[in-house]
Amino acid sequence: MSALPGLVPDPAAVDPAVLGALLARHGWRSRGGAAARGYARWTPPAEGPGGISLLVPADRAYPDCDDLLAEALTALGRSAVPSATDILVALAAPADEVRWERDTPAGAGWPGEELLRAGGRAMLLAAALGARERAGYHGARHRVWAADEVARVVLGPGGGNGCGGARLTAFVPAPEGRAAVAVLVRSLHAVRDAADYARATGGMEAFDAAVELGACAELTGAVVGLVRGTEGARVSVAWAPAVGVPEGFAERPEPVEFTPGDLDVLRRAGQRYKRDEPSYPVRVTGVVVRLRRRSAAGDGDVRLRVIAGAEVAQVRCVLGEDAYRIAGHAHLVGMPVRVSGRLESRGGFRRVTGVSEVVPVEVDEAERDRALKSLHENLDFFEEACGS
């Protein structure tokens, strides 16, 4: 997740209606009857510091609209009101807001803030994985892609939530990142309902049905990380006003809350997801990046950088003596190999077992050059691994 931008947005690029919607969302109050004259006066929430009011035109038809917006945005930039920064970030680019709040014991301090950030990032990563593919356990699959998606998210400043805890807001670009936010909303509610059912009846089957809505081991793990060490945590989502509400969702989705009493059920659900996710047959094409065996003959371990055939960055496999020799020779000449076997869910889909085929394959010159460069950078290690 990227750092918070520090610039006040260009008034000419700001829609007054969007600014008004964001002020209302964050508890600012519209004062007086000036709306009939084409503008409204906004003051901070009751619990916020006073001494500031904003004149916001109703639309761009109002005379001197840009001047009024410039004054309002400058005042927000200088304001000590906690929500002012969130409003400015949301104006800078359309974004759906995801907010996490943790009710922590007094004095949690810096470790609590770090746990909040880690839990938030893990939850966004799980949502991105769920948007890409429904699975009870993703492991290493699509991990690089999901991490790239999360890197586009802008993280707001942390702070207190007014109840002795901490809060954090993430701004997910909309509409580009909306699929992940939609999955997050549905999957969190599904996990909440499944946890309630499990705690009431002892049955875990509701977690199985929740997979179709995006629930997974990564999500339950993220919730556990968010709740652990707190008196409770909640997640809320607000849609980008400039983009509108996605079809099938409430204008203001209900926040989802979890407590320490949910932790045991959530942990068991994560274990269930990992245990039940099946392994499956694959034909992986990859570049040999590591070879290792205990002696100059016999079986050996090989690690491949995946080019095609599996949605993971690297896989490992154990090869027999002949297959190991083929992999070593292919590496020497800069050729990838194709390996057939089963991609094991145990360990996060990072290992191919039951290998039945190892065949060198032709690739384009760019990929061949990368393979040879890898060999030259690790030549001493390669010669040792091959028993030279």
C-alpha positions as CSV (number, residue, x, y, z in Angstrom):
1,M,0.0,0.0,0.0
2,S,1.4,3.4,-0.9
3,A,1.9,6.4,1.2
4,L,-0.6,9.2,1.7
5,P,-0.3,11.9,-0.9
6,G,0.3,15.4,0.6
7,L,-1.2,17.7,-2.0
8,V,-4.5,19.5,-1.8
9,P,-6.5,18.6,-5.0
10,D,-7.0,21.1,-7.8
11,P,-10.3,22.9,-7.2
12,A,-11.1,22.8,-10.9
13,A,-11.1,19.0,-10.7
14,V,-13.3,18.7,-7.6
15,D,-17.1,18.1,-8.0
16,P,-18.9,20.1,-5.3
17,A,-21.5,17.4,-4.9
18,V,-18.8,14.8,-4.2
19,L,-17.2,17.1,-1.6
20,G,-20.6,17.6,0.1
21,A,-21.2,13.8,0.1
22,L,-17.8,13.2,1.7
23,L,-18.3,15.9,4.4
24,A,-21.7,14.3,5.3
25,R,-20.2,10.8,5.4
26,H,-17.6,12.0,7.9
27,G,-20.1,13.7,10.2
28,W,-19.8,17.3,9.1
29,R,-22.9,19.3,9.5
30,S,-24.6,21.6,7.0
31,R,-25.6,24.8,8.7
32,G,-28.1,27.5,7.8
33,G,-30.5,27.9,4.9
34,A,-27.9,29.1,2.4
35,A,-28.5,26.0,0.2
36,A,-31.3,28.0,-1.5
37,R,-28.7,30.5,-2.6
38,G,-26.5,27.9,-4.2
39,Y,-24.1,27.0,-1.4
40,A,-24.0,25.4,2.0
41,R,-21.9,26.1,5.2
42,W,-20.3,23.0,6.7
43,T,-18.9,22.7,10.2
44,P,-16.9,19.8,11.8
45,P,-18.5,17.0,13.8
46,A,-19.4,17.9,17.3
47,E,-16.5,16.0,18.8
48,G,-14.0,17.6,16.5
49,P,-12.1,20.9,17.0
50,G,-14.1,24.0,16.2
51,G,-13.1,27.3,14.6
52,I,-13.6,26.2,11.0
53,S,-16.4,26.4,8.5
54,L,-16.5,25.6,4.8
55,L,-18.6,27.3,2.2
56,V,-19.3,24.7,-0.5
57,P,-21.2,25.5,-3.7
58,A,-24.1,23.2,-4.6
59,D,-22.7,22.7,-8.1
60,R,-20.4,24.3,-10.6
61,A,-23.1,26.7,-11.9
62,Y,-22.6,28.8,-8.8
63,P,-20.5,32.0,-9.5
64,D,-16.9,31.9,-8.2
65,C,-17.3,28.2,-7.7
66,D,-13.5,27.5,-8.0
67,D,-12.7,30.3,-5.6
68,L,-15.0,28.9,-2.9
69,L,-13.7,25.4,-3.5
70,A,-10.1,26.6,-3.2
71,E,-10.8,28.2,0.1
72,A,-12.6,25.1,1.4
73,L,-9.8,22.8,0.3
74,T,-7.1,25.0,1.8
75,A,-9.0,25.1,5.1
76,L,-9.3,21.3,5.1
77,G,-5.6,21.0,4.4
78,R,-4.8,23.2,7.5
79,S,-7.5,21.7,9.7
80,A,-6.8,19.5,12.8
81,V,-10.1,17.7,12.3
82,P,-9.2,14.0,11.9
83,S,-11.5,13.4,9.0
84,A,-10.1,16.3,7.0
85,T,-7.2,14.3,5.6
86,D,-9.5,11.4,4.6
87,I,-11.8,13.8,2.7
88,L,-8.8,15.3,0.8
89,V,-7.5,11.9,-0.1
90,A,-10.9,10.7,-1.4
91,L,-11.1,13.9,-3.5
92,A,-7.7,13.4,-5.0
93,A,-8.9,10.3,-6.9
94,P,-12.1,8.4,-6.8
95,A,-11.7,5.6,-4.2
96,D,-13.8,3.3,-2.1
97,E,-12.9,3.6,1.5
98,V,-12.2,0.6,3.7
99,R,-11.9,1.4,7.4
100,W,-10.6,-0.8,10.2
101,E,-11.1,-0.1,13.9
102,R,-9.6,-2.0,16.8
103,D,-10.8,-1.6,20.4
104,T,-7.5,-2.1,22.2
105,P,-6.6,-1.9,25.9
106,A,-5.1,1.4,27.0
107,G,-1.4,1.8,26.2
108,A,-1.3,-0.6,23.2
109,G,0.6,2.1,21.3
110,W,2.9,1.4,18.4
111,P,2.6,-2.4,18.3
112,G,-1.1,-2.1,18.0
113,E,-0.8,0.4,15.1
114,E,1.5,-2.0,13.3
115,L,-0.9,-4.9,13.8
116,L,-3.7,-2.8,12.5
117,R,-1.7,-2.0,9.3
118,A,-0.7,-5.6,8.9
119,G,-4.2,-6.9,9.4
120,G,-5.6,-4.4,6.9
121,R,-3.1,-5.3,4.2
122,A,-3.7,-9.0,4.8
123,M,-7.5,-8.4,4.4
124,L,-7.1,-6.5,1.2
125,L,-4.8,-9.2,-0.2
126,A,-7.4,-11.9,0.6
127,A,-10.1,-9.8,-1.1
128,A,-8.0,-9.4,-4.2
129,L,-7.3,-13.1,-4.3
130,G,-11.0,-13.8,-3.9
131,A,-11.9,-11.4,-6.7
132,R,-9.4,-13.2,-9.0
133,E,-10.6,-16.8,-8.2
134,R,-12.9,-18.4,-5.6
135,A,-11.0,-20.9,-3.5
136,G,-11.0,-21.9,0.1
137,Y,-7.2,-21.6,0.2
138,H,-5.1,-19.7,-2.4
139,G,-1.6,-20.3,-1.0
140,A,1.0,-19.0,-3.4
141,R,-1.4,-18.8,-6.3
142,H,-2.0,-15.4,-7.8
143,R,0.0,-13.9,-4.9
144,V,2.2,-11.7,-7.0
145,W,-0.8,-10.3,-8.9
146,A,-2.7,-9.7,-5.7
147,A,0.2,-7.9,-4.1
148,D,0.5,-5.6,-7.1
149,E,-3.2,-4.8,-6.7
150,V,-2.8,-4.0,-3.0
151,A,0.2,-1.8,-3.8
152,R,-2.1,0.6,-5.7
153,V,-4.1,1.3,-2.5
154,V,-3.5,4.6,-0.7
155,L,-3.2,4.2,3.1
156,G,-4.5,7.0,5.2
157,P,-2.9,8.1,8.5
158,G,-3.6,6.0,11.5
159,G,-5.2,7.4,14.6
160,G,-7.5,6.9,17.6
161,N,-11.1,6.0,17.1
162,G,-12.3,8.0,20.1
163,C,-13.1,4.8,22.1
164,G,-9.6,4.0,23.3
165,G,-8.6,2.1,20.2
166,A,-7.1,2.7,16.8
167,R,-8.5,3.2,13.3
168,L,-7.1,3.0,9.8
169,T,-8.5,3.9,6.4
170,A,-7.5,2.6,3.0
171,F,-8.5,4.2,-0.3
172,V,-9.0,1.6,-3.0
173,P,-9.0,3.1,-6.5
174,A,-12.5,3.0,-8.0
175,P,-13.7,1.6,-10.3
176,E,-10.3,-0.2,-10.9
177,G,-10.2,-1.9,-7.5
178,R,-13.9,-2.2,-6.8
179,A,-14.2,-5.9,-7.6
180,A,-12.0,-6.6,-4.6
181,V,-13.9,-4.3,-2.3
182,A,-17.2,-5.9,-3.4
183,V,-15.7,-9.3,-2.6
184,L,-14.5,-8.0,0.8
185,V,-18.0,-6.8,1.7
186,R,-19.8,-10.0,0.8
187,S,-17.1,-12.3,2.2
188,L,-16.9,-10.6,5.6
189,H,-20.7,-10.8,6.0
190,A,-20.6,-14.4,5.0
191,V,-17.8,-15.2,7.5
192,R,-19.7,-13.3,10.2
193,D,-22.8,-15.3,9.5
194,A,-20.9,-18.6,9.4
195,A,-19.1,-17.8,12.7
196,D,-22.5,-17.1,14.3
197,Y,-23.9,-20.4,13.0
198,A,-20.8,-22.3,14.2
199,R,-20.9,-20.8,17.6
200,A,-24.6,-21.5,18.0
201,T,-24.7,-25.1,16.5
202,G,-21.2,-26.3,16.4
203,G,-21.5,-26.9,12.6
204,M,-18.8,-25.5,10.3
205,E,-20.6,-26.2,7.0
206,A,-21.6,-22.5,6.6
207,F,-18.0,-21.7,6.0
208,D,-18.0,-24.0,3.0
209,A,-20.9,-22.0,1.4
210,A,-19.1,-18.8,2.1
211,V,-16.3,-19.7,-0.3
212,E,-18.5,-18.8,-3.2
213,L,-18.8,-15.3,-1.8
214,G,-15.0,-15.0,-1.5
215,A,-14.3,-16.4,2.0
216,C,-10.9,-18.2,2.3
217,A,-8.2,-19.2,4.7
218,E,-6.4,-15.9,3.9
219,L,-9.4,-13.9,5.0
220,T,-10.1,-15.8,8.2
221,G,-6.4,-15.4,9.0
222,A,-6.6,-11.7,8.4
223,V,-9.6,-11.3,10.7
224,V,-7.8,-13.3,13.4
225,G,-4.8,-11.0,13.1
226,L,-7.0,-8.0,13.4
227,V,-9.0,-9.2,16.4
228,R,-6.2,-10.9,18.4
229,G,-5.2,-8.8,21.4
230,T,-8.2,-6.5,21.2
231,E,-11.7,-6.3,22.8
232,G,-13.1,-6.3,19.3
233,A,-12.6,-5.0,15.8
234,R,-14.9,-3.8,13.0
235,V,-14.6,-3.2,9.3
236,S,-16.7,-0.7,7.3
237,V,-16.8,0.2,3.7
238,A,-18.0,3.4,2.0
239,W,-18.4,3.6,-1.8
240,A,-16.7,6.4,-3.8
241,P,-19.4,9.1,-4.4
242,A,-17.9,10.0,-7.8
243,V,-18.4,6.4,-9.0
244,G,-21.7,5.5,-7.3
245,V,-23.0,2.4,-5.5
246,P,-22.3,-0.9,-7.3
247,E,-25.3,-2.9,-8.3
248,G,-26.6,-5.3,-5.7
249,F,-25.1,-3.5,-2.7
250,A,-26.5,-1.2,-0.1
251,E,-25.7,2.5,-0.3
252,R,-24.1,2.2,3.1
253,P,-23.0,-1.4,3.8
254,E,-23.4,-2.4,7.4
255,P,-20.1,-2.6,9.3
256,V,-18.9,-6.1,10.3
257,E,-17.7,-6.7,13.8
258,F,-15.7,-9.5,15.3
259,T,-14.8,-10.2,18.9
260,P,-12.2,-12.4,20.7
261,G,-15.1,-14.9,21.2
262,D,-14.9,-15.6,17.4
263,L,-11.2,-16.4,17.3
264,D,-11.5,-20.2,17.9
265,V,-14.1,-20.7,15.2
266,L,-12.2,-18.5,12.7
267,R,-9.0,-20.5,13.3
268,R,-10.8,-23.8,12.8
269,A,-12.4,-22.4,9.7
270,G,-8.9,-21.5,8.3
271,Q,-7.6,-25.0,9.1
272,R,-10.6,-26.5,7.4
273,Y,-10.1,-24.4,4.3
274,K,-6.5,-25.4,4.0
275,R,-7.2,-29.1,4.7
276,D,-10.0,-29.3,2.1
277,E,-8.5,-27.4,-0.8
278,P,-7.5,-30.1,-3.3
279,S,-4.3,-30.7,-5.1
280,Y,-4.6,-30.9,-8.9
281,P,-2.6,-32.1,-12.0
282,V,-0.4,-29.5,-13.8
283,R,2.1,-29.3,-16.6
284,V,4.5,-26.6,-15.5
285,T,7.0,-24.9,-17.8
286,G,9.7,-23.2,-15.9
287,V,13.3,-22.1,-15.7
288,V,15.6,-24.0,-13.3
289,V,16.9,-21.6,-10.7
290,R,18.2,-24.0,-8.1
291,L,19.4,-27.6,-8.0
292,R,20.5,-29.5,-5.0
293,R,21.2,-33.1,-4.0
294,R,23.3,-34.8,-1.3
295,S,25.7,-36.6,-3.6
296,A,26.9,-36.7,-7.2
297,A,24.2,-39.4,-8.0
298,G,20.6,-40.1,-7.1
299,D,17.5,-38.0,-6.7
300,G,17.7,-34.2,-6.3
301,D,15.6,-31.2,-5.5
302,V,14.9,-28.7,-8.3
303,R,13.3,-25.2,-8.0
304,L,11.7,-23.7,-11.1
305,R,10.7,-20.1,-11.9
306,V,7.3,-20.7,-13.5
307,I,6.7,-19.4,-17.0
308,A,3.4,-21.1,-17.6
309,G,1.1,-23.9,-16.3
310,A,0.6,-22.7,-12.7
311,E,-0.5,-19.4,-11.0
312,V,2.5,-19.3,-8.7
313,A,5.9,-17.7,-9.0
314,Q,8.1,-20.7,-8.2
315,V,7.6,-24.5,-7.6
316,R,9.9,-27.2,-6.2
317,C,10.0,-30.8,-7.1
318,V,12.0,-33.9,-6.4
319,L,13.4,-35.6,-9.6
320,G,14.9,-38.9,-10.1
321,E,18.6,-39.2,-11.3
322,D,17.8,-39.1,-15.0
323,A,15.3,-36.3,-14.8
324,Y,17.6,-34.4,-12.5
325,R,20.4,-34.7,-15.2
326,I,18.0,-33.4,-17.9
327,A,17.1,-30.4,-15.7
328,G,20.8,-29.7,-15.2
329,H,21.6,-29.9,-18.9
330,A,18.7,-27.7,-19.8
331,H,19.9,-25.1,-17.3
332,L,23.4,-25.1,-18.7
333,V,22.1,-24.2,-22.2
334,G,19.5,-21.7,-21.0
335,M,16.4,-23.9,-21.8
336,P,13.3,-24.2,-19.6
337,V,11.8,-27.6,-18.8
338,R,8.3,-28.8,-18.7
339,V,7.3,-30.9,-15.7
340,S,4.1,-32.9,-15.3
341,G,2.8,-33.9,-11.8
342,R,0.4,-32.7,-9.1
343,L,0.5,-29.2,-7.6
344,E,0.2,-29.9,-3.9
345,S,-2.1,-27.7,-1.8
346,R,-0.2,-28.6,1.4
347,G,2.5,-25.9,1.8
348,G,0.6,-23.4,-0.3
349,F,0.8,-24.9,-3.9
350,R,4.6,-24.5,-4.0
351,R,5.5,-28.1,-4.7
352,V,4.9,-30.5,-7.7
353,T,4.8,-34.2,-6.6
354,G,4.6,-37.4,-8.6
355,V,6.6,-36.0,-11.5
356,S,6.1,-38.2,-14.5
357,E,7.8,-36.0,-17.2
358,V,10.7,-33.7,-17.5
359,V,11.3,-32.3,-21.0
360,P,13.4,-29.3,-22.2
361,V,11.3,-26.8,-24.2
362,E,12.1,-24.0,-26.7
363,V,11.4,-20.4,-25.6
364,D,12.0,-17.0,-27.1
365,E,15.4,-15.4,-27.0
366,A,14.6,-13.0,-24.2
367,E,13.6,-15.8,-21.8
368,R,16.7,-17.8,-22.9
369,D,18.9,-14.9,-22.1
370,R,17.4,-14.5,-18.7
371,A,18.0,-18.2,-18.0
372,L,21.6,-18.0,-19.1
373,K,22.1,-14.8,-17.0
374,S,20.8,-16.7,-13.9
375,L,23.2,-19.6,-14.6
376,H,26.2,-17.2,-14.9
377,E,25.3,-15.4,-11.7
378,N,25.1,-18.8,-9.8
379,L,27.7,-20.8,-11.7
380,D,29.7,-21.9,-8.6
381,F,26.6,-23.1,-6.9
382,F,25.4,-24.9,-10.0
383,E,28.6,-26.8,-10.4
384,E,28.6,-27.8,-6.8
385,A,24.9,-29.0,-7.0
386,C,25.7,-31.1,-10.1
387,G,28.7,-32.7,-8.4
388,S,31.3,-31.3,-10.8
